């Protein structure tokens, strides 16, 4: 057998071992074959039977032959702690690596980094023989907004913030806001970390205030974990905080939006991907009429401004005036030499 064939056989058999349950009635050959097929291993039931027979000579796996169809499982006394990653686990780890790294405590990141390396190595070793190993080369996520490079984070500051959050302790920090270069000394009660596009934010209470606020991690100059328990706001939930629109930077309210659309492409796009479940788009000649229940947010304003002359805000009046004034100000700047 060639080196590539041997590698594929080992990978397939390792997947089989990880599939098997720890108790009877176990998995049938048909079920194992189906799972292997889902993982990208094209193989016959007869080959799976041979694999199981061969593996049973080395590992404590048994076949329940008391009733048909026969099932395979780990024996009762077996210690099932297989090292390594399944192909599916390796693929999943490599695809979420960049997303979860900023959100993991330093101790966890140190522990899991070898798994990331192992995942990359496994996919690389099987890339030529196994189609699933190259799946990440066939899919991509495209951000609709302007691409930006993630700001650099101070590793020591990040470690202190994550540790304080993990142990629910206060932070003493030096912070530089977006609007000023002056460093502010803050005593923070960390409540959560949120990844928003290219930036990571700490949600925390800053003394002497009581409400949760957001602090961009890259704007921390210094941070030190204190040996003092944080405040634990009654009823606070990070998920509810986000769902209530904290990162939408709007009023937190909803309103009925009405637009005139002067572009067939924009109208088609909104027909395919509505602004909300309550959207109504009157198809017909341009201009098209759209109405939708939307959340008040800066994203909505940026989107409307980005469309320029292609849309007109009809309602609400306050938003119409705001967009009109901003477009007129922009126009005046371009007219000024």
N, C-alpha and C positions, 0 to 999 in steps of 0.2 A: 504494500500500500504506500502511496506517495506521502510526503510530509504533510501536504495540504489535506489529504484524505484522513490521515491520522488525527490531525488537529480538529477537523470537523467531527470525527467520531467521538473524540474526548469531550468536545463542547456539547454535543448532543446528549451523551450519556450523563454528563454533569447536570444538564437541564432535567433529565429524567429523575435523577436522585433528588433534586430540589422539588420536583412536582409531588413526589410520593407522600401521602399522609402518614401520620404516626399510629393509625389504628385501622382495624378492619371496618368495612369490607374492602377498603382501598380503591385504587383506580384501575379500570379495565384497560387492556391494551388499546382498545378503540379510543377511549378517552385520552390516553397518553399520546397516541398518534395525532389526535385532533389538536391537542395543546401544542405539540411540537410543530404542527403545520401552522398554527397561529403565530408561533415564534419564528417562522420562516424556514424551518427544517422540513424539506420535502423528503418523506421516507415512508416505506410501506409498513403495514402492520407486522408482516413477517420479520422485518428487520428490527422492529421494536421488541418483538418477542425474543429475538437472539440477544439484543442488548440487555434485556432484563435477566435472561438466563446467565449471561456472562457476569453481570453486576452482582447477581445473587451469590456468586462464588467468592466475591471479595467483600461485599458489604452485607450487613444483617438485614436484608430485605426478604420478604416472604410472599408467597402467593396463596391467596385464600381460594382453595380448590374444592370447597365444600358445596358450592352452588355456582351455576353458570349465570352470567359470565364471570370468569375468575378475576379477582382483584389483587393488585399488588400494593404493599405497604411496608413500612419499617416495622421490624419485630418489636415486641413489647419492651424488651430490655435495651434496645438500641439507644445510644446517645446521639441525637441528631443535631450536629452543630457543624454544618458544612461551611468551610471557608470559601471565599471567592464570591463572585456576583453572577447572577443569572444574566443572560443577554438582555432581557427586558429591564432589569435593574440597572445595568451598565448604561443602556441607552437613556433611561430616565434621568440618571444622575448627570450625565454629560449635558442634557438639554436644559436642566434647571440650575446648573452650577452657577452661572453668572447672576441669576436672579436671587438665589438664596444666600450667597456668600456674604453680602453686606448685612444680612439679618441674623446671622448665626453668632452666638457668643464665641469669643476667642478660643475657649477651651474645647468647645464643640467643633469649631472649624479645624483646630489642630488635630482632633481625633478623626475627623472625616476626610481630611485632605488626602491621606493615602488611598481612601476609597475612590476619590475622584481620579487619582492617577491610575488606579487599578481599572476603573471603568474605561478610561481612554485607551489603556493598553489592550484590554480585551477586545474593544471594538476594532482597534487597529489590526490586531492579529487575525480577526475573522473577516475583515473588510472584503478581501478578494473572493472568499468562498460563500459568504452569507449575505443575502440582500438586506436583511434587517439591520446588519451592522453599519450600513451606509445610509440608513434612513435619515439621519440628521443632515445629510448633504442634499436631501430631496425636499426638505421643508424649511420654511423661514417665516419670521414674523416681521412685517413691515409697519413701522410707526407712521401714522398719518401726519403727525406734527413734524416740525422742523427738527432734523436730527441734531443732537448736541452731545458733546463728550462729557462723560460723568466727571464731576469734580473730584480731586484727590482728597482722601481722608487721612488724617493723622492716625496711624495705627495705634499709638498709645492712648490717644483720646478715645478712639473707638472702643478699645478694650475696657477702659474705665467706665464708659457709658453703658456698654453691654453688661458689665459686671454689676454695676449699680442697679440696672433694670432687673437682672436675674435675681439678685439678692434682696430686691425691694428696699434699697438704701438711697439716701440723698446724694446729690452731686454738688460739689463746689466748682463753678465753671467760669471761664473768661470767654465771652461771646461777642462777636462782631456782627451786627445786623446788616441786612441788605442796604439799608438807607444811610448807614454811617460807618466810618472806619474806627470810631471810638469803641474801645473794648469795655464791655459792661461786666461787672462781677455779679454773678447770679447764684442763688442757692435753689437748686431744682429738685423736684420730686418726680422722677421718671415714671411714665405710665405705659409707654409702648414705642416701638419703632415701626415706621411706615416707609415703604419704598414707593416713590412716585416718579415714574419715568426714570430719569437719570439721577435723581436725588433721593437721599435717605433722610428722613426727618425723625427727630425725637419728639414725642408728645409728652409734655411734662407740665407740672404746676410750678410757676416761679414765685417764690415768696416776694412780697406779702399777699399776692393775689390768690384766688381760690379756683379760678377756671383754668381748664387745660389749654395750653398753647403749643405752637409748633416751632421747633428749632432745627434748622438745617445743620446736619452733622459737619459739613465741610466748613462751617463758619465758627466752629468752636476752636479757640486758640489753645486753651488748656481745659482739662477736666480732671477732677480727683474724686474718687469714691469716698464718701464719708462713713464713719461707723455710727450711723444714725438712721433709724427706720424712716422710710418715706411716709407721707400722708397717703392713705388709701381711701379715695373719695367713695362715699356710699353710692352704690348703683352704677359706678362708672364701668363702661364696656368699650374697649377700643373699637370693636366692630360697629357698635351702635354710633359711636362718635363719628366714624367715617360715613356710615349710612345716612347720618343726619346732615351731611353736606359740609363737614369741616374742611375737606380738601377741595371743595368746589369753589371756595372763596366767593360766595354769593350771600344773599340774604337768608338762605335756607327756606325760601318760599317758592311756590310754584305759581305759574300764571298761564293764561291762554295767549299763545303767540299766533299772530296772523301775518303771513308774508305774501308778497307777489313775487313770482319767480320769472325771470326773463331769459332763462337758459334751459333748453331742452335737456342738456346733459345733467344739470343740477336737479331738474325735476325728476328725471329718470333715477338718478342716484338716490333721491329721497323716497321715491316710490319703492326702491329695492331695500333701502335701509332707513326706516322712518326715524324721526326724532323721538318718538314715543309710541306706546301702544295705542294712544288716543289720537293719533294723527289722521287728518282727513286731507287728501290731496285731490282737488278737482282736476281731472285730466281733460285735456282739450287743447285749444290753441294757447300759445304763449302770449301774454303772461298767464301762468298758472296760479291758482289760489291755494294756499296751504294754511291749515290751522292745526295746532297741536298743543297739548298740555306739556309744559317744559319746566325744568328747575331753573331758578335764577342763579346764574353762575358766570364767572369771567370767561369760561370756555365758550359759552354761548355767544358772548360779545365778540370774542376773538374770531369765532367762526363767521359771524355775520360780517364783521369788518373785512375778513379775508376774502369774502365773496364780492365785495365792492358793489359795482354797478349791476351785478347779476341778480340781486335780490333787493326788495324794498320792505322795510318793516311797516306794517299797517297798524298793528296793535300789539302791545299797549302804547299809549301816547308817550309816556315817559321814556320808554326804550327807543321809540322812533326818534324823539328829539335828541337823545344821547348819541345815537349812531349818526344822525344827521350832523350834529355839531362836530363830532370827531372827524368825519369825512371832510367837512368843510375846512377844518383846521389843517388837515393833511394836504388838501388841495391848495390852500394858501401858501403853505411851505414850499410846494413845488413851483408855485408861480413866482415866488420871491427869488430874485437873482442875487 
